[in-house]
Amino acid sequence: MYKGYELPPLIKGKLLKRYKRFLADIELENGEMVTAHCPNSGSMKGCARPGSEAWISQSTNPKRKLKYTWELTRVDGTFIGINTLVPNRLVKASVENNLVPELSGYSRVTSEVKTSEHTRLDLMLEDDNKKPCFVEIKNCTLVENGLARFPDAVTKRGQKHIQELVGLAAGGHRAVLFFLVQRTDADTFTPAADIDPEYAEKLMQARLKGVEIIVRDVVFNLDVDPALIRLDRSLNFFEPD
């Protein structure tokens, strides 16, 4: 039985600062300071607080410029997944193991599918008895007062993905936007209209045009070896004013 996405061995420390988008200085518990790769190019609003707990992994690849990767943080007692590679891997494996009821019943799952000349979507689900289902996965780490919000910065790429899904839905396919809230303190989800009003408007219009929206959060289990992240609750979708 699939138990969740297996995290690499983790080393605990404290975040000193995140800078230049892809760099984070971490102080380890033994006092050593290391620079880790930050695999999140977004604003990371509310997730990169200096002094917060941080967990990094260590690569054995000698060709890597930075041997450490920032994987997790904990802010105000809440675990937050930093690695933006996790959502696609976790959602794909969960779909393949029938852990997402809305996306069950498909016999084949393909990643990184080209749907038009300049666009790829994260997953295509196929079955001989169904039309293809296309899924785009978004990583959400911005949560304020229990409300998960996406995006945390203006995203033209995200807007393009919405339009691609709208076109697929118009062509008779299932089109799904899957928001993975990679933290544990949200109750509801809404588009961040104050940050990217155009994205929020396109998302609301897409819902009316047949694009399905799935929102799930996660649970972290760091007490097992290897540590795990798995899908948890479905979150309600709240329309912005």
N, C-alpha and C positions, 0 to 999 in steps of 0.2 A: 504493500500500500504506500502511495506517495505521501510523505509526511511534510514536505515543504522544501523550499529552496535552501540548499546547504551553504552556509557561509564558510569562507576559509577560516583557518585558525586566527583568532583575534588577539590583538595586543592593546591593552587599555592605556589611556593617557588623558591628557587635558588639552583642549584646543586653545592655542595662543592667538592665532589669527588665520583667517582665510583671505587670500589676495590673488590678484591677477587671474581670477576665475578658477584656475586649475591647480592652485597651490594652497596647502594648509600646513602651518607649523604646529606640531604636536609635541607636548612635553610628556614623556613616558613616566611611568611610576618610579623608575629608578633615577629620574632626574635628567636623563638624556633628552635632547631636543632633536627631532627629526622633521624633515619636510616630506609631506605625503602628497601624492596626486589626489586632487579633488575631482571625482568623476561626475560632477554636476555643474553644468555651465550656466544654470539659471541664477537668479538673484539670491536664492536661498534665504529669503526673508524669514526671520524668526528661527533659522536653523543653524546659524553660524555664530553663536554668541561666545565671545572669548571667555574662557574659564569653564565652559561646559565639558562634561565627560565626552570622550571620543574613543572610538575603537578603530584600529587600523589593521590591515593585513600586510603580510610581507611576501613579495614575489621572489622566486628563485631564478627568474629570467635574467641572465647577465647582460642582455642587450637593453634592458629598461634603464632610462635615465634616472627615474625615481623608483626605488624598490618597495616603497610603501604606498598603500591606497587607503584613503579614508572611507570606511564602510558605514559606521553608525555614529550617532551622537545621542546624548540625552539632555534635554532642556526642560527645566522645571519638572523633572521626574518622568518625562515622556520620551520614549525611544523614537528615533527618527532614522529611517534609512536614507543614506546619502547616495549610494551607488545607483545611478540611473540605468544601469544594465540589468538590475534585478527585476523591475516590473515585467519586461518582456519575457524573461526566462521563467518567472514565477507564474505569470498568467498562462503562457503556453503550456507548461507542465500541468497546471491545474485543469485546463481545458481537456488535455489529453487523458487525464485521469478522472474525467466527469465530475469535477468539483465546482463547476460553474453551471448551475441548472439551466440558465438562460442560453448557454452555448453547448448543451449536450446533444448527443445523437449524431455527431459527425465522425466519420471514420478516418479522415485525413486532415492533418494540420500542417500548413506550410508557412514558413517565416519569410519576411521581407519579399512581398509579392509586388511586382511591378504592375500597376493598374492603369497608368497612362505614361506618356513620353517622359515626363519629369517627376513622377510621383510613385513612391512605393508605400505600401501600408504594411503594418506589422504582421498580421496573420490573415490567412485565407483558410476557412474551414470548408471541407467538401464531403459529400456523401453521394452515392449513386442515386439516391431517392430524393435529394434536395437540391435547391439552387445554392450556389456558393454564398458563403457568409464572409464578409470582409470586416476585419477588426483593427482599429487603430488604438494603441495603448498610450496613455499619458500618465506620467509620474507626478503626483501631487504631494507637496510637502508643506504648503502654506495652510496653517490652521490658526484661527483666531476665535477665542471664546466658543470653542466646540464646533465652529463652522469651517469646513475645508473649502478652500477656494483655489481655482485655477484660471488663468496662469498667474505666476508671480512676477512676470514681466511681459511686455508686449511680444507676441509671437506671430509673426507673419507666416512661418512654417505651419504653425497650428491652424491658422485660418485656412491655409491651402488644403490641409488634410480634411477639414470640415467640408469644404466645397467638393473635394473628391468623393467623400462619402455620400453627399447629397446626390451627386451624379449617379453613383452606383445604385442608390435607393430608387432613383427615378427610372433606372433601367431594369428594375424588378428584382434586384439582389437584396439580401439582408446586409445592412450597413450598421456597424456598431462602433460607438466611441466608448472605450473602457477606461475610466479614471481609477487608477490605483493610488489610494491614499496611504503613503508609506510611513505611517505613524499611527499612534494608538489613541488619540484624544479627540477625535472628531465624531459628531453625531449626525451631521447633515452636510451636504455638498451644494455649492452654488458657484456659477462662473463669477470671476472677479471683474465685474463690470467697471469698477473704478480704476483698475489697472490697465485693462485692455477692453474698452467698450465695444470695439469692432468684433473682437473674438466672442464676447458675450452675446452680441446681437446675432452673429452668424450661428452660434450654438443653439439659441432659442428658435431661430428659423429652421434649422436643421431638424429639430425635434418635430416640428409641424410637417416637415417634408418626409418623414419616415425613418430618420436616423435614430436608432435606439441608443440609449445611454445606460451604462452599467457603472455603478460606483461601489467599490469594495475597499475596506481597510485591511490591515494586516495585524498579525500578532507575532511577537518575537519570543523565541525560546532560546535563551542563552545558557540555560542550565544543562543542556545536553551536548554531546560531542558527536558530530559537529553541531554548532549552533544553527538554528533554523529560523526562517521567515515563512509564514504561510498565510493564505487568505483567511480573512475572518468575516466580519459582518458586511451586509449590504447597507449602504447609507442612503437616506432619502435625498431626493433632488429638490432643491428650493429655488424657485425662480426669482431672479433679482428684480428690484423695483424698476 
